[in-house]
Structures are given as C-alpha cells and as structure tokens.
Amino acid sequence: MTSRQLSWVMVVLLVFTGPLLTARGDQSSQLAPLDAADPVRGPLALGGSVALADLVSIWVQGFRQINPLVEPVLGDAGGDAGLDALVNGVADAVLLGNWPTQSELEAFEHKYGYPPQLIPVARDAVAVYVNTSNPVGQVTLAQLDAMYSATRRCGAQEAVTDWKQLNVPGVETANPILTYGLDDSTDVYQLFRQVALCGGDFRRDYQAMVGPEAVEAAIASQPGAIGFSSSALHSAGMRYLAVAPDSHAQAVLPTAEDIRSNRYPMSRTLLIAVNVPPGKSVPPVLQAFVDYVLSPRGQASAAKLGYVAL
C-alpha cells in the first residue's frame, strides 16, 4: 500500500489489552489479550487522512506479518475522514491526529447515544520547518500568527511578510516569506490554526498542500519558504524551527522528550477511535490490531518513522 492509497483507508479494527478511553475520559473494562500464536482473520479497514498514511501503512504491514489471513480493504479516497466516518457509519474505526472537538463528540453521541471509544496510540507535534539555508532558528507563536494570519489575534502589531523583519543575524537583504502547510481537512491544520493563529483566519496567500510530501518539497526547494506539518518529517532540505509561546519564554524544538511532556507548544496525541456500544463484544481482528499497535514492536515502528512512542 502506498501513502496516497492510504489517504482514506478503511480498516475494521480495534481494542486493546489496557483500558479504553471514552470521549469523557472514562475507562471501560479491560479486555484479555489474544494469543499471539493464533493468527486472526477477517476484514481490516481504517479511516484516516493522507497525513497519517505512513504510520498506518507500517502498522498494517507489521500486523499482517503476524496475521497473514487479514487483508486490508482500501476505501474511497474521497470519502468521509476523521470522526465523521464513524458518525456516518462509513467506518467502524479511524486514526485521529488529535482529540475530537466538542461538536464532533456531540454529533456522535447525538446519533448513537454513547461516546466513541478513544485509544491513544502515539504522539507527535505540529512542527514548523524552514529551508536549511535559512539562518532563522526560532519563532514565537505571535510571529507565526503575523506570518500566516490575516487576523493577527495572537498580538502582533503588523504582518510579517519578509524574513528581514525578524531582525535575525545573517538576514541582510529582503527575502519574502512563502507560507506553506497542510490543508483544512487535516488535524495538523486545525491544531496549527487553534494554537499559532489563536483561532484566526489564514492569509489569502497561504498555500495549503495536499499531503506532507508536498509541504516537504515546497520548503526544500525554496529558501524563503516556511511550512508546518507533522514533526515526523525528515528531509535533507529542511529543518525544524524552535517555537516559543511568547517573547519571554524559551523556544523549544519538537524533540521526543518535549513532545511527551507537552513543553513543545503544539504537541498532540494520535488516537484510534471506534464505534463500540457499551457492553458489546469487539471482533477479534480489532482486538489483535490494537494489541499490535501498542506492543513494543508496534511502538518501535512508530518511533522509527519519527513519531513519539507512548
């Protein structure tokens, strides 16, 4: 499976040996682990976005090495994504890039009468990248807002449209800032808008890209570019910026330690959400898949891709 095929993959999966979390944060009863010597069989389908396709792909690949009788079923790339897929009955489980919004949870519970089950499976962050030739090393959230936003709700007095405005040593001549990031269908976009733009609106010249690879290509090829995507990206042509909550705080890079501790301002938890009525049994394939994802092997696979293991 390629990353593009998995932009909206369906996988009937889910439940693990530890406590499930409901949308309210409650813990449900613990489920016994499956015997790893007994491969499971059945349909496998997961709803998710292209931004998390690499993670889904490596988990499915490792899971099928243990359970070769499970075949993934690819869904329509234009179908519902995120929690909407559960609400609309398109999928029974989805990989989310952040905790659902209150309105999403209310829509789910209004339809089904109970909250979705939410399972933390890894962590990462919304990282800010620049071209490796850019001498700028850090930014504040207010500066990001001034670069990206038309509303500047985070407190900047004026828009920042040129790198020279940051007064950083090494930037002696005018160099226009080219802003990139993921599109509004992704959790990365929503978290960046909430934190870096203080809920404001993007400027008209902001260039929303479809998929992390497009963001990476834009930044690596243009010295004046800045972009946001998952902290799991790695490229020889770009590097992280450290981000500070304000001008008085220390700027922090999205390292594994600072993501786990939430010191990095745009850290997030990746979740699997599933529609399981209270008291109902879960298909063995779902149990086995999440057992694998949360196993040392599954967590090591996530870390190898640049995500932060639990």
Secondary structure, DSSP 8 states (H G I E B T S, - for coil): --TTGGGGEE------SS--EETTS-B--------TTS---EEE--B--GGGHHHHHHHHHHHHHH-TTEEEEE--TTS--THHHHHTTS-SEEEESS---HHHHHHHHHHHSS--EEEEEEEEEEEEEEETT----EEEHHHHHHHHBSS-TTS-SS---BGGGG--TT--S--B-EEEEE-TTSHHHHHHHHHHSTT--B-TT-EEESSHHHHHHHHHH-TTEEEEEETT---TTEEE-EEESSTTS--B---HHHHHTT-STTEEEEEEEE---TT----HHHHHHHHHHTSHHHHHHHHHTT-B--
